Amino acid sequence: MKNDSFDSEETKAVMEEVAQSIGVQTDGLVSNFLDATANLGQGGPNQPRIMPTQQPDSSVIGNATNIKLSVDFRTGIHTLEFDRSVRTAEFSKNLSAILKYLYRNKSGTPLLMPRRNQGELETIQFSGFKTGETTTSFHRSGFQRTDSMYFKGMNRQNQAITVRGFQSSKGFFESSANDEEIFRYYNSVFIYDNVQIRKQAVNERDFTRSLSGVIEFNFYSKKLQGTDTLTVNYSGKIELMGDGNALLRTKFINEPLLIDLKLGKIIPRGGRNGRP
């Protein structure tokens, strides 16, 4: 079943925005899996705890600057603030982030020094707020993303880490194709309760190869028509494949779309360059 409220270019633009909302380079949901498990301290969030080698290079996730780290010794909450940017021939990003971490041991006691007490670490409660813009040759978006995540199984004896949480977002996107310009505002929600991070895979070339599970989403695209607002809910599911890609399924398209999780973009049928 297809919804005829918007044309095909509208659907393509929405699917691109959904892909950006979960990608690493675009600082979407999967990037927060990296940030949430970061080895806090000098160097900021580019050295994830569970992936000590083979991190995404700076041309993918970007370099963190203006880093500020503080700890509330009463609550045990670590707060990390930074800016992050990427600029390549095909993509640019600028954003600011405020991330909060609460590390606990198996009994639920907060760990004020998680690096020193890594052997005791069992869970991470993470919240993040990111605001910024991304630009490609055919798509530009501005966003405010709020994430809440709970990581269980951080102890070294566990074979996998389980993550549950959600992301809520709002912003705008504009896209151009076939001499047509599309501009929309949006709100979105992504929910998941059993994403797995396989520890035996985190030292592979790409962190995204360690991920499996299903993410459900509702993406509300809003078109202004005079004094009225036309809203369409693009709902669907994203299946993390464990190979660096994800399948996006929704009733608005005939076939599943393939997402490159590292770049946060739709992989066109028959190749990885350009649009679907």
Backbone bond lengths (Angstrom), bond angles and torsions (degrees), N, CA, C in turn:
res aa  C-N    CA-C-N  psi(-1)  N-CA   C-N-CA  omega(-1)  CA-C   N-CA-C  phi
1 M - - - 1.465 - - 1.509 110.03 -
2 K 1.306 116.97 134.46 1.457 121.64 177.09 1.514 109.59 -116.21
3 N 1.312 116.58 149.44 1.442 121.97 174.89 1.514 108.21 -98.22
4 D 1.343 116.82 127.03 1.454 121.00 -174.90 1.518 113.05 -94.42
5 S 1.358 117.78 9.97 1.458 119.64 -179.48 1.519 111.35 -62.81
6 F 1.335 116.79 -33.03 1.454 121.93 179.24 1.526 108.98 -123.82
7 D 1.327 115.60 156.87 1.457 118.43 178.88 1.527 110.68 -82.61
8 S 1.330 117.42 -177.98 1.457 121.27 -175.20 1.521 112.41 -66.34
9 E 1.333 117.55 -33.51 1.464 119.66 178.43 1.522 110.65 -66.07
10 E 1.312 116.55 -34.54 1.460 120.87 175.05 1.529 110.28 -60.77
11 T 1.333 116.36 -48.09 1.458 120.65 -179.43 1.522 111.28 -61.99
12 K 1.327 117.51 -42.77 1.465 120.75 178.16 1.524 111.00 -59.69
13 A 1.328 116.62 -43.98 1.470 120.18 -179.16 1.523 110.93 -63.97
14 V 1.341 116.85 -40.48 1.459 120.43 178.29 1.523 110.92 -64.23
15 M 1.329 117.38 -43.75 1.462 120.20 -179.42 1.528 111.47 -64.25
16 E 1.333 116.82 -35.68 1.467 119.96 175.30 1.522 110.33 -63.05
17 E 1.330 116.72 -40.68 1.462 120.21 179.68 1.524 111.15 -67.96
18 V 1.327 117.50 -37.01 1.464 121.04 175.43 1.528 109.83 -61.82
19 A 1.341 117.05 -43.87 1.468 120.76 178.86 1.519 110.85 -61.77
20 Q 1.341 116.69 -42.54 1.465 119.53 178.88 1.527 111.18 -64.12
21 S 1.322 116.71 -31.89 1.462 120.51 -176.93 1.522 113.21 -67.83
22 I 1.345 117.94 -13.98 1.466 119.52 179.94 1.522 112.76 -118.86
23 G 1.345 120.38 -6.86 1.451 122.52 -173.02 1.518 114.49 -75.91
24 V 1.331 116.20 163.40 1.470 122.29 176.72 1.526 110.75 -78.21
25 Q 1.336 116.83 -53.73 1.462 119.47 -177.45 1.524 111.94 -60.83
26 T 1.317 116.61 -32.87 1.452 122.05 -178.22 1.527 112.51 -87.21
27 D 1.331 117.08 6.72 1.468 124.11 -178.87 1.515 112.30 55.88
28 G 1.327 114.75 42.36 1.449 120.73 174.94 1.512 111.85 -87.35
29 L 1.317 115.65 -159.86 1.457 122.30 -171.49 1.521 113.08 -57.55
30 V 1.333 118.01 -44.37 1.462 120.70 -177.78 1.526 111.47 -65.97
31 S 1.318 118.24 -31.88 1.466 120.07 176.55 1.526 110.92 -61.49
32 N 1.330 116.05 -29.23 1.461 119.30 178.66 1.523 112.27 -73.65
33 F 1.348 117.95 -23.48 1.455 118.74 170.72 1.525 109.75 -62.05
34 L 1.343 116.29 -38.70 1.457 120.59 175.62 1.528 111.07 -68.37
35 D 1.324 116.46 -50.65 1.465 120.26 -177.48 1.528 111.80 -62.91
36 A 1.334 116.66 -36.88 1.461 120.17 -177.22 1.518 112.26 -68.24
37 T 1.337 117.80 -27.23 1.465 120.95 -179.74 1.523 111.42 -104.68
38 A 1.335 115.88 19.34 1.462 120.21 -177.05 1.522 111.28 -65.78
39 N 1.321 114.61 149.63 1.458 121.79 176.25 1.518 107.34 -84.15
40 L 1.321 117.15 93.40 1.452 121.10 -173.51 1.523 111.37 -63.32
41 G 1.304 115.09 139.75 1.452 121.50 -179.84 1.507 109.70 142.98
42 Q 1.309 118.09 -164.00 1.450 121.39 -178.76 1.522 110.55 -57.79
43 G 1.314 116.35 131.64 1.451 121.52 -176.60 1.514 112.88 104.74
44 G 1.359 117.53 -15.20 1.446 120.84 172.50 1.514 113.92 70.22
45 P 1.342 117.01 -150.64 1.457 120.70 -167.90 1.514 115.25 -89.84
46 N 1.333 119.15 21.09 1.465 120.16 -179.55 1.521 113.36 -94.02
47 Q 1.333 118.13 3.99 1.461 121.46 -179.45 1.528 109.11 -124.17
48 P 1.328 118.92 82.05 1.465 120.26 -175.76 1.519 112.63 -62.89
49 R 1.321 116.08 138.96 1.459 122.82 -175.71 1.515 111.79 -58.05
50 I 1.330 117.84 -45.71 1.458 120.16 -173.73 1.515 112.24 -86.51
51 M 1.307 116.87 6.10 1.458 120.38 -178.82 1.527 108.69 -139.72
52 P 1.325 118.47 71.25 1.465 120.98 -171.42 1.518 114.32 -68.44
53 T 1.338 118.20 -16.99 1.459 120.64 178.22 1.519 109.38 -132.05
54 Q 1.338 116.37 164.23 1.457 122.67 175.46 1.523 113.10 61.73
55 Q 1.348 117.85 38.95 1.454 119.82 176.81 1.521 109.65 -68.99
56 P 1.366 116.85 159.75 1.455 118.65 172.42 1.529 109.33 -57.02
57 D 1.325 117.24 136.91 1.459 118.36 -179.47 1.520 109.94 -71.93
58 S 1.329 115.31 166.65 1.457 120.33 -172.29 1.518 112.86 -64.33
59 S 1.334 118.78 -20.44 1.458 120.52 178.59 1.525 111.33 -73.47
60 V 1.343 116.84 -13.31 1.457 120.66 177.97 1.522 109.98 -94.52
61 I 1.326 117.89 -69.90 1.459 119.80 -175.35 1.527 111.93 -83.88
62 G 1.327 117.96 -24.70 1.455 120.74 178.03 1.514 113.02 99.64
63 N 1.313 115.41 166.72 1.461 122.10 178.82 1.523 110.77 -96.32
64 A 1.329 115.92 134.04 1.456 120.99 177.12 1.525 109.60 -85.75
65 T 1.326 116.56 133.98 1.462 122.88 177.08 1.527 108.81 -131.36
66 N 1.338 115.70 170.34 1.468 121.60 179.88 1.525 111.58 51.69
67 I 1.332 115.22 46.66 1.463 121.27 -174.75 1.525 111.03 -79.01
68 K 1.337 114.94 130.98 1.465 121.29 175.70 1.530 108.14 -130.97
69 L 1.324 116.53 129.79 1.452 121.80 -179.90 1.522 109.69 -127.54
70 S 1.326 116.40 130.93 1.465 120.76 177.87 1.524 109.27 -139.10
71 V 1.338 115.74 157.58 1.460 121.66 -179.56 1.519 108.83 -130.78
72 D 1.320 116.37 130.90 1.459 122.12 172.62 1.524 106.98 -92.37
73 F 1.314 116.72 104.55 1.462 120.20 -174.76 1.528 112.26 -71.79
74 R 1.320 117.54 -12.48 1.460 120.76 176.79 1.524 111.12 -79.14
75 T 1.346 116.37 -43.69 1.466 120.61 -177.30 1.526 113.34 -99.33
76 G 1.330 117.10 -19.55 1.453 121.46 -176.05 1.515 113.98 84.49
77 I 1.333 117.98 6.56 1.464 121.76 -176.94 1.526 110.39 -83.29
78 H 1.340 115.62 127.24 1.461 122.80 173.07 1.524 108.28 -95.41
79 T 1.320 117.45 132.55 1.465 122.02 178.21 1.513 109.80 -116.96
80 L 1.321 115.91 127.35 1.460 122.62 -178.71 1.522 108.94 -121.82
81 E 1.322 116.45 127.19 1.463 122.13 176.78 1.524 109.22 -121.88
82 F 1.323 117.06 141.66 1.465 120.71 178.37 1.522 110.14 -164.46
83 D 1.316 115.18 165.08 1.458 123.35 168.93 1.527 107.71 -109.21
84 R 1.321 117.07 152.56 1.462 120.01 179.53 1.532 109.15 -144.90
85 S 1.327 115.47 140.42 1.462 119.21 -178.34 1.523 110.43 -145.54
86 V 1.321 114.58 154.35 1.463 123.38 174.80 1.522 106.93 -141.04
87 R 1.313 116.26 140.86 1.459 119.81 173.90 1.525 108.29 -143.86
88 T 1.333 116.53 113.84 1.464 122.60 175.30 1.524 107.66 -126.84
89 A 1.333 115.78 -177.95 1.466 119.49 179.85 1.523 111.48 -66.67
90 E 1.348 117.74 -25.49 1.457 120.97 -174.72 1.522 114.18 -112.36
91 F 1.339 117.48 -9.14 1.462 119.10 -171.55 1.525 110.79 -153.55
92 S 1.347 116.14 143.36 1.462 120.64 171.75 1.523 109.26 -140.56
93 K 1.335 114.86 150.34 1.461 121.51 -178.72 1.517 109.44 -148.95
94 N 1.324 116.39 140.08 1.455 123.22 170.94 1.524 107.97 -139.41
95 L 1.339 116.25 129.82 1.461 118.30 179.38 1.516 111.43 -153.90
96 S 1.328 114.08 164.60 1.456 122.76 172.09 1.518 108.12 -123.92
97 A 1.334 116.35 145.98 1.463 120.55 -175.51 1.515 111.37 -136.15
98 I 1.319 115.82 144.44 1.469 123.65 169.77 1.525 106.55 -128.07
99 L 1.328 116.78 115.31 1.456 122.61 -175.51 1.527 109.88 -119.95
100 K 1.319 116.48 141.00 1.460 121.62 179.42 1.528 109.61 -125.77
101 Y 1.328 115.76 136.89 1.451 122.97 -175.19 1.530 109.44 -127.76
102 L 1.331 115.73 138.74 1.454 121.00 169.95 1.529 107.37 -129.89
103 Y 1.337 115.93 110.23 1.466 122.58 -178.50 1.527 108.60 -94.08
104 R 1.343 116.31 136.12 1.464 119.77 179.36 1.519 110.46 -134.60
105 N 1.348 115.15 153.02 1.458 120.17 173.45 1.525 109.61 -89.47
106 K 1.305 117.15 -173.62 1.464 121.18 -173.32 1.519 112.27 -63.12
107 S 1.322 117.71 -29.97 1.467 121.05 -179.99 1.521 112.73 -85.76
108 G 1.353 116.81 -2.20 1.459 120.86 178.07 1.512 114.70 92.54
109 T 1.323 117.15 5.43 1.462 120.65 179.61 1.524 110.30 -78.94
110 P 1.345 118.34 131.20 1.458 119.95 178.91 1.525 112.01 -62.40
111 L 1.334 115.50 142.49 1.460 122.04 176.33 1.527 108.18 -104.30
112 L 1.314 115.88 112.94 1.459 120.22 -178.78 1.520 112.21 -75.47
113 M 1.340 117.27 -24.80 1.456 122.17 -179.70 1.535 109.17 -126.08
114 P 1.321 117.89 76.26 1.474 120.78 -174.01 1.516 113.76 -64.97
115 R 1.325 118.28 -29.30 1.468 119.48 178.87 1.516 110.17 -67.96
116 R 1.314 116.77 -41.19 1.458 121.12 -179.14 1.523 111.35 -72.70
117 N 1.338 116.38 -30.30 1.467 120.86 -175.75 1.533 111.82 -112.44
118 Q 1.328 117.68 40.82 1.456 121.08 -177.60 1.522 112.33 -59.49
119 G 1.325 116.70 -32.62 1.461 119.81 -179.08 1.514 113.54 -66.20
120 E 1.348 117.58 -19.41 1.461 121.66 -179.68 1.518 112.72 -96.15
121 L 1.321 117.03 -13.28 1.456 120.62 -173.20 1.530 111.25 -65.59
122 E 1.349 116.28 127.96 1.460 121.69 179.42 1.531 112.20 -121.05
123 T 1.342 118.17 -40.21 1.461 120.86 -177.74 1.531 110.95 -135.50
124 I 1.320 114.93 155.99 1.471 122.30 171.85 1.523 107.87 -131.08
125 Q 1.305 115.95 125.56 1.464 121.47 170.48 1.523 107.03 -102.18
126 F 1.328 116.01 122.70 1.463 121.32 -169.91 1.521 110.35 -128.04
127 S 1.334 115.94 138.27 1.462 120.77 170.45 1.524 107.49 -135.02
128 G 1.324 115.27 142.64 1.459 119.57 -176.80 1.512 111.70 -140.65
129 F 1.319 115.29 145.15 1.460 121.75 173.67 1.519 107.65 -130.34
130 K 1.340 116.11 121.42 1.458 121.57 -179.66 1.527 109.44 -127.85
131 T 1.312 115.96 136.12 1.451 120.99 176.77 1.518 108.91 -134.16
132 G 1.337 117.24 135.27 1.458 119.02 -177.56 1.511 112.67 178.38
133 E 1.331 115.19 -165.50 1.455 122.63 -179.94 1.519 109.97 -139.52
134 T 1.332 115.88 149.55 1.458 122.19 172.53 1.521 108.82 -129.59
135 T 1.336 115.52 151.52 1.464 120.81 -178.82 1.518 109.61 -141.90
136 T 1.343 116.18 131.48 1.461 122.41 169.07 1.519 107.52 -121.45
137 S 1.322 117.34 -174.50 1.464 120.41 -178.21 1.531 112.55 -68.06
138 F 1.349 117.37 -19.81 1.461 119.17 -177.08 1.519 113.88 -132.61
139 H 1.346 118.31 2.59 1.460 120.24 -173.52 1.530 109.39 -147.45
140 R 1.338 116.17 131.32 1.462 121.13 175.77 1.519 108.61 -131.36
141 S 1.322 116.17 140.58 1.460 118.78 179.91 1.519 110.86 -146.42
142 G 1.322 114.52 152.11 1.452 122.68 171.85 1.517 108.39 -123.38
143 F 1.324 117.73 142.24 1.467 119.31 -171.36 1.518 112.33 -147.23
144 Q 1.326 114.01 155.39 1.453 124.51 164.81 1.521 106.66 -128.74
145 R 1.335 117.08 114.06 1.459 121.85 -175.15 1.517 110.41 -117.39
146 T 1.325 115.78 130.56 1.458 122.43 177.80 1.524 108.52 -118.65
147 D 1.320 116.37 124.78 1.467 121.47 -177.65 1.518 110.98 -120.32
148 S 1.326 115.10 144.87 1.458 122.45 171.24 1.519 107.67 -132.87
149 M 1.337 117.37 124.58 1.457 121.91 -174.36 1.521 110.66 -137.23
150 Y 1.328 115.41 148.47 1.453 121.28 175.09 1.524 108.27 -130.26
151 F 1.326 116.67 119.49 1.463 123.82 -177.78 1.526 108.91 -105.55
152 K 1.324 115.55 127.01 1.463 121.67 179.50 1.516 109.40 -125.03
153 G 1.334 115.81 141.05 1.460 120.32 179.38 1.509 113.16 96.28
154 M 1.336 117.88 27.31 1.457 121.38 -178.17 1.522 112.35 -72.48
155 N 1.333 117.08 -16.30 1.459 120.52 178.88 1.525 110.68 -58.46
156 R 1.303 116.83 141.82 1.471 122.16 -175.44 1.521 113.20 -61.51
157 Q 1.338 117.50 -21.90 1.457 120.64 -178.17 1.527 112.03 -74.77
158 N 1.326 118.66 -19.38 1.460 121.91 -178.42 1.518 110.52 -80.39
159 Q 1.335 115.54 144.39 1.459 121.22 -179.80 1.518 112.97 -83.67
160 A 1.333 117.02 -20.50 1.461 120.71 -177.75 1.520 109.85 -147.23
161 I 1.300 115.37 152.73 1.456 123.29 174.59 1.526 107.69 -103.96
162 T 1.324 116.97 133.73 1.457 121.91 177.90 1.527 109.30 -104.04
163 V 1.337 115.71 135.00 1.465 120.95 -178.01 1.521 109.32 -125.90
164 R 1.310 115.57 134.53 1.460 120.74 169.85 1.526 108.11 -131.18
165 G 1.341 115.54 152.22 1.451 117.89 -179.38 1.514 112.69 165.36
166 F 1.336 114.62 -165.47 1.456 119.87 179.48 1.529 109.11 -154.38
167 Q 1.321 113.85 160.91 1.460 121.72 172.36 1.522 108.27 -130.33
168 S 1.332 116.89 130.58 1.457 121.31 170.77 1.521 107.56 -115.04
169 S 1.333 115.33 143.01 1.459 119.40 -173.02 1.516 109.78 -147.12
170 K 1.328 114.61 153.69 1.459 120.67 171.71 1.522 108.01 -146.91
171 G 1.339 115.37 156.27 1.455 118.37 179.80 1.515 110.98 165.97
172 F 1.324 115.01 -148.88 1.456 121.07 179.25 1.517 108.68 -143.38
173 F 1.324 116.09 162.13 1.455 120.57 170.04 1.514 108.93 -147.25
174 E 1.314 115.85 149.36 1.453 121.52 173.80 1.518 108.63 -135.40
175 S 1.333 114.77 143.57 1.448 120.86 -175.11 1.513 109.08 -142.33
176 S 1.329 115.67 150.04 1.461 120.31 178.94 1.522 109.33 -132.90
177 A 1.333 115.17 133.40 1.464 121.42 177.33 1.516 108.65 -165.25
178 N 1.329 116.11 142.25 1.461 121.22 177.63 1.526 111.84 52.83
179 D 1.340 115.32 43.36 1.465 122.32 178.57 1.528 113.03 61.37
180 E 1.324 116.12 23.16 1.458 120.42 179.62 1.526 109.81 -119.88
181 E 1.327 116.24 132.15 1.451 121.96 178.26 1.527 109.01 -105.84
182 I 1.329 116.20 132.55 1.465 122.20 179.29 1.515 108.25 -122.51
183 F 1.319 116.88 128.91 1.465 122.35 175.37 1.521 107.98 -132.21
184 R 1.339 116.61 126.63 1.457 121.33 -179.23 1.537 110.04 -141.10
185 Y 1.314 114.64 149.78 1.458 121.41 164.19 1.528 107.53 -93.65
186 Y 1.326 116.95 160.01 1.464 118.17 -179.99 1.520 111.93 -153.69
187 N 1.316 114.64 159.11 1.464 125.13 164.80 1.523 106.82 -130.53
188 S 1.319 116.74 146.66 1.458 118.86 -179.79 1.517 110.79 -148.13
189 V 1.338 114.68 155.65 1.464 122.28 175.77 1.528 108.13 -137.43
190 F 1.337 116.63 131.06 1.464 123.33 175.57 1.529 107.35 -120.30
191 I 1.342 117.10 130.17 1.459 121.78 -175.83 1.527 109.80 -130.46
192 Y 1.334 117.26 140.58 1.465 122.43 178.21 1.521 108.20 -153.60
193 D 1.338 116.82 148.69 1.463 118.79 -178.77 1.521 113.73 -132.24
194 N 1.346 117.54 0.85 1.463 117.98 -179.38 1.526 111.27 -153.73
195 V 1.311 117.01 50.59 1.464 120.14 172.89 1.521 108.53 -78.72
196 Q 1.328 115.89 134.09 1.457 121.46 -178.50 1.529 110.79 -109.08
197 I 1.319 115.57 134.77 1.468 122.63 172.08 1.519 107.01 -111.58
198 R 1.321 117.05 108.78 1.460 121.66 -176.32 1.529 110.25 -78.36
199 K 1.320 116.78 117.74 1.457 120.05 -176.06 1.523 112.28 -65.82
200 Q 1.331 117.07 -32.25 1.454 118.68 -178.88 1.517 112.18 -70.76
201 A 1.351 117.41 -10.45 1.464 120.58 -177.60 1.524 112.91 -107.09
202 V 1.326 118.58 -5.82 1.458 118.95 -171.17 1.515 113.06 -72.36
203 N 1.315 118.29 -14.62 1.461 119.78 177.08 1.522 112.56 -92.82
204 E 1.342 116.24 6.80 1.445 118.54 173.66 1.525 109.54 -69.93
205 R 1.314 115.81 173.09 1.462 120.42 -174.02 1.523 112.42 -58.78
206 D 1.307 117.03 -34.65 1.450 121.24 -174.94 1.521 109.64 -125.76
207 F 1.330 116.51 123.35 1.458 122.23 178.92 1.523 111.40 -54.40
208 T 1.330 117.96 -35.14 1.457 121.34 -175.76 1.521 112.85 -64.39
209 R 1.340 117.88 -15.62 1.456 121.10 176.66 1.528 112.41 -73.42
210 S 1.318 116.90 -10.16 1.466 120.54 -179.10 1.519 112.65 -93.04
211 L 1.332 117.92 2.61 1.462 121.44 -170.79 1.528 112.42 -105.11
212 S 1.341 115.68 138.55 1.463 121.50 172.78 1.520 107.97 -147.19
213 G 1.331 115.20 155.96 1.456 120.19 -179.57 1.520 110.85 134.25
214 V 1.326 116.31 -177.24 1.463 122.55 -176.17 1.527 110.02 -125.17
215 I 1.332 115.14 136.12 1.461 123.07 176.24 1.525 107.72 -117.71
216 E 1.320 117.54 126.67 1.458 122.02 176.17 1.531 109.23 -98.38
217 F 1.328 116.23 145.51 1.462 118.33 -178.01 1.516 112.18 -141.23
218 N 1.332 114.12 153.45 1.459 123.90 167.59 1.521 106.99 -129.24
219 F 1.318 116.32 120.65 1.462 122.37 -177.19 1.529 107.70 -119.69
220 Y 1.340 116.44 113.74 1.455 122.26 -176.21 1.528 109.53 -99.73
221 S 1.329 115.74 106.30 1.460 122.18 179.59 1.524 109.09 -92.65
222 K 1.342 116.35 130.99 1.458 121.08 -172.22 1.525 110.49 -120.96
223 K 1.324 115.00 122.87 1.461 122.18 179.32 1.518 109.34 -112.92
224 L 1.337 116.55 125.02 1.461 121.27 179.06 1.517 109.61 -82.20
225 Q 1.332 115.69 127.53 1.464 121.96 176.58 1.517 108.25 -129.32
226 G 1.326 115.72 94.25 1.453 119.78 -175.01 1.510 110.58 63.64
227 T 1.323 115.62 -121.17 1.472 119.82 178.44 1.533 111.63 -93.58
228 D 1.318 117.00 0.08 1.460 121.32 -178.71 1.527 111.04 -103.68
229 T 1.327 115.61 159.52 1.460 122.43 175.58 1.521 109.07 -124.65
230 L 1.326 116.29 121.10 1.456 121.58 176.20 1.522 108.32 -93.79
231 T 1.330 116.46 120.86 1.460 122.10 -177.86 1.520 110.38 -116.91
232 V 1.327 116.23 131.67 1.460 121.59 174.75 1.526 108.62 -123.74
233 N 1.330 116.34 132.45 1.459 121.74 178.86 1.520 109.56 -94.84
234 Y 1.328 116.29 110.10 1.467 122.01 174.11 1.527 107.48 -91.79
235 S 1.326 116.52 98.77 1.457 120.54 -179.66 1.525 109.54 -102.37
236 G 1.328 115.76 155.02 1.449 118.71 179.87 1.512 112.16 177.39
237 K 1.335 115.20 -167.29 1.460 122.01 -179.66 1.524 110.14 -133.14
238 I 1.327 115.08 149.27 1.456 122.42 176.57 1.528 107.43 -123.03
239 E 1.322 115.79 121.61 1.467 120.96 -179.26 1.523 109.61 -103.21
240 L 1.336 117.00 116.99 1.461 122.32 177.01 1.527 108.13 -76.75
241 M 1.335 116.76 121.58 1.462 121.24 -167.40 1.525 114.54 -89.26
242 G 1.323 118.07 -12.71 1.458 120.18 -177.33 1.511 114.18 80.44
243 D 1.341 117.32 9.52 1.464 121.57 178.84 1.534 112.11 -126.04
244 G 1.334 116.08 16.56 1.463 120.36 -178.38 1.512 113.92 93.80
245 N 1.331 116.90 -4.10 1.456 121.92 -179.23 1.520 110.44 -121.17
246 A 1.340 115.50 171.17 1.455 121.83 175.63 1.518 108.87 -143.69
247 L 1.329 116.24 149.76 1.459 122.06 175.59 1.518 109.37 -100.29
248 L 1.326 116.35 127.49 1.461 122.93 178.26 1.525 108.44 -103.61
249 R 1.331 116.06 121.48 1.456 121.07 -178.99 1.532 109.42 -121.34
250 T 1.326 116.35 130.98 1.453 122.12 176.22 1.518 108.54 -154.89
251 K 1.320 117.37 153.70 1.465 121.61 -179.04 1.528 112.06 -68.89
252 F 1.324 117.78 -9.74 1.460 121.15 -177.03 1.530 112.89 -83.31
253 I 1.321 117.34 -7.43 1.464 120.77 178.97 1.524 108.73 -130.75
254 N 1.329 116.22 150.82 1.462 120.77 -175.75 1.519 112.98 -73.76
255 E 1.353 116.99 -36.00 1.458 121.69 -176.91 1.523 109.69 -127.65
256 P 1.342 117.58 152.56 1.470 119.96 176.51 1.531 111.06 -60.05
257 L 1.327 115.43 147.53 1.455 121.63 175.44 1.516 109.43 -102.33
258 L 1.324 116.80 147.93 1.458 122.28 179.02 1.524 109.31 -100.64
259 I 1.332 116.67 128.29 1.461 122.94 -179.26 1.522 109.44 -109.01
260 D 1.324 116.84 131.63 1.461 122.75 169.17 1.523 106.88 -81.97
261 L 1.339 117.38 108.07 1.463 121.02 -174.52 1.518 112.56 -66.47
262 K 1.316 117.43 -32.55 1.459 119.93 -179.05 1.524 111.27 -67.36
263 L 1.329 116.95 -42.10 1.467 121.11 -175.90 1.526 112.77 -95.24
264 G 1.332 118.39 -14.83 1.454 120.24 -179.08 1.512 112.52 65.51
265 K 1.342 116.60 48.42 1.462 120.60 -178.10 1.514 110.03 -145.85
266 I 1.333 115.16 156.14 1.445 121.71 176.17 1.527 109.32 -74.15
267 I 1.331 116.35 131.77 1.459 121.17 174.86 1.524 107.81 -86.88
268 P 1.330 118.73 118.46 1.463 120.11 -179.48 1.514 111.63 -66.44
269 R 1.293 116.50 149.83 1.453 120.08 178.88 1.511 109.50 -62.39
270 G 1.337 115.34 125.93 1.460 120.15 179.21 1.497 114.50 93.32
271 G 1.348 119.28 -0.02 1.460 119.24 179.98 1.503 112.42 174.58
272 R 1.350 117.14 175.44 1.458 121.88 -174.61 1.530 113.05 -110.39
273 N 1.300 119.41 3.79 1.456 120.87 -178.04 1.518 110.01 -110.01
274 G 1.313 115.54 139.00 1.455 119.75 175.49 1.498 112.82 88.70
275 R 1.322 115.45 -163.54 1.449 122.88 -175.37 1.516 111.02 -93.36
276 P 1.349 117.73 162.02 1.461 120.50 174.70 1.516 110.44 -68.56
